[in-house]
Amino acid sequence: MKHWTRAEVLRDPTFYAICLGVLAPAFVGTTIFFHQVYLTELRGWPLQLFASGFAVLSATTWVLRFWPGG
């Protein structure tokens, strides 16, 4: 098994592709969470409806996480 140095990792383009895939969902989720009032006003949606989406997201994530064979 190869042991990479920091310089080797930083020169490898695969590292940046992996970073993009791992970090992008967190950045998008954080942006939506902190700007939810602006997004609802922009679209004309009730804030309560948008906020209830977080409960749906939580329940769906939990169910799919523990789904048999998943």
C-alpha positions as a Markdown table, in Angstrom:
| # | Residue | x | y | z |
|---|---|---|---|---|
| 1 | Met | 0.0 | 0.0 | 0.0 |
| 2 | Lys | 1.4 | 3.4 | -1.0 |
| 3 | His | 1.7 | 6.1 | 1.5 |
| 4 | Trp | 1.2 | 9.5 | -0.1 |
| 5 | Thr | 3.0 | 12.7 | 0.9 |
| 6 | Arg | 1.1 | 15.9 | 1.2 |
| 7 | Ala | 2.7 | 17.3 | -1.9 |
| 8 | Glu | 1.7 | 14.2 | -3.9 |
| 9 | Val | -1.9 | 14.5 | -2.8 |
| 10 | Leu | -2.0 | 18.2 | -3.7 |
| 11 | Arg | -0.6 | 17.5 | -7.2 |
| 12 | Asp | -3.2 | 14.8 | -7.9 |
| 13 | Pro | -6.3 | 16.0 | -9.7 |
| 14 | Thr | -8.4 | 13.2 | -8.3 |
| 15 | Phe | -8.0 | 14.8 | -4.8 |
| 16 | Tyr | -9.8 | 18.0 | -6.1 |
| 17 | Ala | -12.6 | 16.0 | -7.7 |
| 18 | Ile | -13.1 | 14.1 | -4.5 |
| 19 | Cys | -13.1 | 17.4 | -2.5 |
| 20 | Leu | -15.7 | 18.8 | -4.8 |
| 21 | Gly | -18.0 | 15.8 | -4.4 |
| 22 | Val | -17.6 | 15.7 | -0.6 |
| 23 | Leu | -17.8 | 19.4 | 0.1 |
| 24 | Ala | -20.4 | 20.7 | -2.4 |
| 25 | Pro | -23.4 | 19.1 | -0.7 |
| 26 | Ala | -22.4 | 20.7 | 2.7 |
| 27 | Phe | -22.0 | 24.1 | 1.1 |
| 28 | Val | -25.3 | 23.9 | -0.7 |
| 29 | Gly | -27.2 | 22.7 | 2.4 |
| 30 | Thr | -25.7 | 25.4 | 4.6 |
| 31 | Thr | -26.5 | 28.1 | 2.1 |
| 32 | Ile | -30.1 | 26.9 | 1.8 |
| 33 | Phe | -30.4 | 26.7 | 5.6 |
| 34 | Phe | -29.1 | 30.2 | 6.3 |
| 35 | His | -30.9 | 31.9 | 3.4 |
| 36 | Gln | -34.3 | 30.2 | 3.7 |
| 37 | Val | -36.2 | 33.4 | 4.5 |
| 38 | Tyr | -34.8 | 35.1 | 1.4 |
| 39 | Leu | -35.5 | 32.1 | -0.8 |
| 40 | Thr | -39.1 | 31.8 | 0.4 |
| 41 | Glu | -39.7 | 35.5 | -0.1 |
| 42 | Leu | -38.1 | 35.3 | -3.6 |
| 43 | Arg | -40.4 | 32.5 | -4.6 |
| 44 | Gly | -43.5 | 33.7 | -2.7 |
| 45 | Trp | -43.7 | 30.5 | -0.6 |
| 46 | Pro | -44.9 | 30.4 | 3.0 |
| 47 | Leu | -42.0 | 30.1 | 5.4 |
| 48 | Gln | -43.8 | 27.3 | 7.4 |
| 49 | Leu | -44.1 | 25.2 | 4.3 |
| 50 | Phe | -40.4 | 25.6 | 3.5 |
| 51 | Ala | -39.4 | 24.8 | 7.1 |
| 52 | Ser | -41.6 | 21.7 | 7.1 |
| 53 | Gly | -39.4 | 20.5 | 4.3 |
| 54 | Phe | -36.6 | 20.0 | 6.8 |
| 55 | Ala | -38.7 | 17.6 | 8.7 |
| 56 | Val | -39.5 | 15.7 | 5.5 |
| 57 | Leu | -35.8 | 15.7 | 4.6 |
| 58 | Ser | -34.9 | 14.3 | 8.1 |
| 59 | Ala | -37.5 | 11.6 | 8.0 |
| 60 | Thr | -36.6 | 10.5 | 4.5 |
| 61 | Thr | -32.9 | 10.4 | 5.3 |
| 62 | Trp | -33.6 | 8.3 | 8.4 |
| 63 | Val | -35.8 | 5.9 | 6.6 |
| 64 | Leu | -33.5 | 5.4 | 3.6 |
| 65 | Arg | -30.5 | 5.2 | 5.9 |
| 66 | Phe | -31.9 | 2.2 | 7.8 |
| 67 | Trp | -33.7 | 0.6 | 4.8 |
| 68 | Pro | -33.0 | -3.1 | 4.5 |
| 69 | Gly | -30.3 | -3.7 | 2.0 |
| 70 | Gly | -29.4 | 0.0 | 1.7 |
